[in-house]
């Protein structure tokens, strides 16, 4: 069954927000802004560019699979499976952080943050792409978004614009940081220092809360897509 635009964005928005508000992405962006606007822009471009490449490659795959689908239930099963995988990833991330404790995070954070500051522009672009490419969560996010857009049976132009909007939302927090630093340079350094310090101190609890919240949301969506439990009957 063709999904409405509203139903489509009910699926896409949590995926985009879950990507945008992850502490690591915001911390790296704020740290790079202290060093160079060019590095921060390259980091954001790397993340967006890799997602757009995924959209081109896997959009074609999903479209081909849909054209050969013999059962109307297959798109729902695929979407439900991907949403369930996202729920498991969020819950596992929250559980790992809850068990790890603050000491482990405090010991590792300064090392990778120091490497971030010293990166050249090209390396920052590569780091942004690698941040997306080597993250299982982000792969599942993007594949789920592509699948949802394909299931909505939009025109080619509308599907492309929808995916571009999704990608823009995934980097919206970093773009907001970049814009603030560009227009309010005098205040930006002090603000980024405070915000970065806040995230470094509270990264674990923020990750646990986000993991539990988004994990529950995507579990509900997965059960609904699969037609299981009280969600489907409600």
C-alpha positions as CSV (number, residue, x, y, z in Angstrom):
1,X,0.0,0.0,0.0
2,X,1.3,3.4,-0.9
3,X,2.3,5.4,2.1
4,X,1.1,9.0,2.5
5,X,3.6,11.9,2.7
6,X,2.6,12.4,6.3
7,X,3.3,8.7,7.1
8,X,6.5,8.9,5.3
9,X,7.8,11.9,7.3
10,X,6.6,10.2,10.5
11,X,9.2,7.6,9.7
12,X,11.9,9.9,8.3
13,X,11.9,12.6,11.0
14,X,13.0,10.4,13.9
15,X,15.7,8.9,11.7
16,X,17.0,12.3,10.8
17,X,16.7,13.7,14.4
18,X,18.4,10.5,15.7
19,X,21.3,11.2,13.4
20,X,21.5,14.9,14.0
21,X,21.5,15.0,17.8
22,X,24.1,12.3,18.5
23,X,26.7,13.8,20.9
24,X,29.8,12.7,18.9
25,X,28.7,14.6,15.7
26,X,28.0,17.8,17.7
27,X,31.2,17.6,19.7
28,X,33.4,17.1,16.7
29,X,31.7,19.9,14.8
30,X,32.2,22.3,17.7
31,X,35.9,21.3,18.2
32,X,36.6,21.8,14.5
33,X,34.9,25.2,14.5
34,X,37.5,26.3,17.1
35,X,40.3,25.3,14.7
36,X,38.9,26.3,11.3
37,X,35.7,27.0,9.5
38,X,37.0,25.2,6.5
39,X,37.6,22.0,8.5
40,X,34.2,22.1,10.0
41,X,32.6,22.7,6.5
42,X,34.6,19.7,5.1
43,X,33.5,17.5,8.0
44,X,29.8,18.3,7.4
45,X,30.2,17.9,3.6
46,X,31.8,14.5,4.1
47,X,28.9,13.3,6.2
48,X,26.3,14.6,3.7
49,X,28.2,13.5,0.7
50,X,28.5,9.9,1.8
51,X,24.8,9.7,2.6
52,X,23.9,11.1,-0.8
53,X,26.2,8.5,-2.4
54,X,24.4,5.8,-0.4
55,X,21.1,7.2,-1.6
56,X,22.1,7.0,-5.3
57,X,23.5,3.4,-5.0
58,X,20.9,1.9,-2.7
59,X,18.0,3.9,-4.2
60,X,18.6,2.0,-7.4
61,X,18.8,-1.3,-5.6
62,X,15.5,-0.7,-3.7
63,X,13.8,0.5,-6.8
64,X,14.8,-2.7,-8.7
65,X,13.8,-4.9,-5.8
66,X,10.4,-3.2,-5.7
67,X,9.8,-3.7,-9.4
68,X,10.4,-7.4,-9.0
69,X,8.4,-7.8,-5.8
70,X,5.7,-10.4,-6.2
71,X,4.0,-9.9,-2.8
72,X,2.5,-6.7,-1.5
73,X,3.7,-7.7,2.0
74,X,7.4,-7.6,1.2
75,X,7.9,-3.8,1.5
76,X,6.2,-3.9,4.9
77,X,8.4,-6.8,6.1
78,X,11.5,-5.0,4.8
79,X,10.7,-1.7,6.5
80,X,9.7,-3.5,9.7
81,X,12.9,-5.5,9.8
82,X,15.1,-2.4,9.3
83,X,13.1,-0.4,12.0
84,X,13.5,-3.4,14.4
85,X,17.3,-3.4,13.6
86,X,17.4,0.3,14.5
87,X,15.6,-0.3,17.8
88,X,18.1,-3.0,18.7
89,X,21.0,-0.8,17.8
90,X,19.7,2.1,20.0
91,X,19.0,-0.2,22.9
92,X,22.4,-1.9,22.7
93,X,24.2,1.5,22.5
94,X,22.3,2.7,25.5
95,X,23.1,-0.5,27.4
96,X,26.8,-0.3,26.6
97,X,27.0,3.3,27.8
98,X,25.0,2.5,30.9
99,X,27.4,-0.3,31.8
100,X,30.7,1.4,30.7
101,X,30.7,4.1,33.4
102,X,32.2,7.6,33.2
103,X,35.9,6.7,33.7
104,X,36.2,4.9,30.3
105,X,34.7,7.8,28.4
106,X,36.9,10.3,30.3
107,X,40.1,8.4,29.4
108,X,39.3,8.0,25.6
109,X,37.8,11.4,24.8
110,X,40.9,13.6,25.0
111,X,42.8,11.3,22.6
112,X,40.4,11.4,19.6
113,X,39.6,15.1,20.2
114,X,43.2,16.0,20.0
115,X,43.5,14.2,16.6
116,X,40.4,16.0,15.4
117,X,41.9,19.4,16.0
118,X,45.1,18.6,14.1
119,X,43.3,17.2,10.9
120,X,43.8,19.1,7.6
121,X,40.7,20.0,5.6
122,X,40.8,17.0,3.3
123,X,41.2,14.6,6.2
124,X,38.2,16.3,7.9
125,X,36.1,15.6,4.8
126,X,37.3,12.0,4.9
127,X,36.6,11.7,8.6
128,X,33.0,13.0,8.0
129,X,32.5,10.3,5.3
130,X,34.1,7.6,7.4
131,X,32.0,8.6,10.4
132,X,28.9,7.6,8.4
133,X,30.5,4.8,6.5
134,X,31.8,2.9,9.5
135,X,28.7,3.3,11.7
136,X,26.2,0.4,11.6
137,X,23.5,2.7,13.1
138,X,23.9,5.2,10.3
139,X,23.8,2.6,7.6
140,X,20.6,1.2,9.0
141,X,19.2,4.8,9.3
142,X,19.9,5.6,5.7
143,X,18.7,2.2,4.3
144,X,15.5,2.6,6.3
145,X,15.0,6.1,4.9
146,X,15.6,4.9,1.4
147,X,13.2,2.0,1.9
148,X,10.5,4.3,3.3
149,X,10.8,6.7,0.4
150,X,10.7,3.8,-2.1
151,X,7.6,2.4,-0.4
152,X,5.9,5.8,-0.7
153,X,5.9,5.4,-4.5
154,X,6.8,9.1,-5.2
155,X,7.8,10.5,-8.5
156,X,11.5,10.4,-9.2
157,X,11.8,14.1,-8.6
158,X,9.9,14.0,-5.4
159,X,11.8,11.0,-4.1
160,X,15.1,12.8,-4.8
161,X,14.0,16.0,-3.1
162,X,12.7,14.0,-0.1
163,X,16.0,12.2,0.3
164,X,18.0,15.4,0.0
165,X,15.8,17.0,2.7
166,X,16.4,13.9,4.9
167,X,20.2,14.2,4.4
168,X,20.0,18.0,5.2
169,X,18.2,17.2,8.4
170,X,20.8,14.6,9.5
171,X,23.5,17.3,9.5
172,X,21.2,20.2,10.7
173,X,22.7,20.4,14.1
174,X,26.2,20.7,12.6
175,X,25.0,23.3,10.1
176,X,23.4,25.3,13.0
177,X,26.8,25.2,14.8
178,X,28.6,26.3,11.7
179,X,26.1,29.1,11.0
180,X,26.4,30.4,14.5
181,X,30.1,30.5,14.4
182,X,30.1,32.2,11.0
183,X,27.8,35.0,12.1
184,X,28.8,35.4,15.7
185,X,32.5,34.7,15.7
186,X,33.3,36.7,18.8
187,X,30.8,34.7,21.0
188,X,31.2,31.4,19.3
189,X,34.5,30.3,20.8
190,X,33.3,30.8,24.4
191,X,29.9,29.2,23.6
192,X,31.5,26.2,21.9
193,X,34.0,25.7,24.7
194,X,31.1,25.6,27.3
195,X,28.9,23.4,25.1
196,X,31.7,21.0,24.2
197,X,32.7,20.7,27.9
198,X,29.0,20.1,28.8
199,X,28.8,17.3,26.2
200,X,32.1,15.7,27.2
201,X,30.9,15.5,30.8
202,X,27.4,14.3,30.0
203,X,27.9,12.3,26.8
204,X,27.2,9.0,28.5
205,X,23.9,10.0,30.1
206,X,22.8,11.8,26.9
207,X,23.6,8.7,24.8
208,X,21.7,6.4,27.3
209,X,18.6,8.7,27.2
210,X,18.6,9.1,23.5
211,X,19.1,5.3,23.0
212,X,16.2,4.4,25.2
213,X,13.9,7.0,23.8
214,X,14.6,6.3,20.1
215,X,14.9,2.6,20.7
216,X,11.4,2.5,22.1
217,X,10.0,4.7,19.2
218,X,11.5,2.5,16.5
219,X,10.4,-0.7,18.3
220,X,6.8,0.6,18.2
221,X,7.2,1.5,14.5
222,X,8.7,-1.9,13.7
223,X,5.9,-3.8,15.4
224,X,3.3,-1.6,13.5
225,X,5.0,-2.3,10.2
226,X,5.2,-6.0,10.9
227,X,1.6,-6.2,12.1
228,X,2.5,-7.5,15.5
229,X,1.2,-6.9,19.0
230,X,-1.1,-4.2,20.4
231,X,0.4,-1.5,18.1
232,X,-1.1,-3.0,15.0
233,X,-4.4,-3.6,16.7
234,X,-4.7,-0.2,18.3
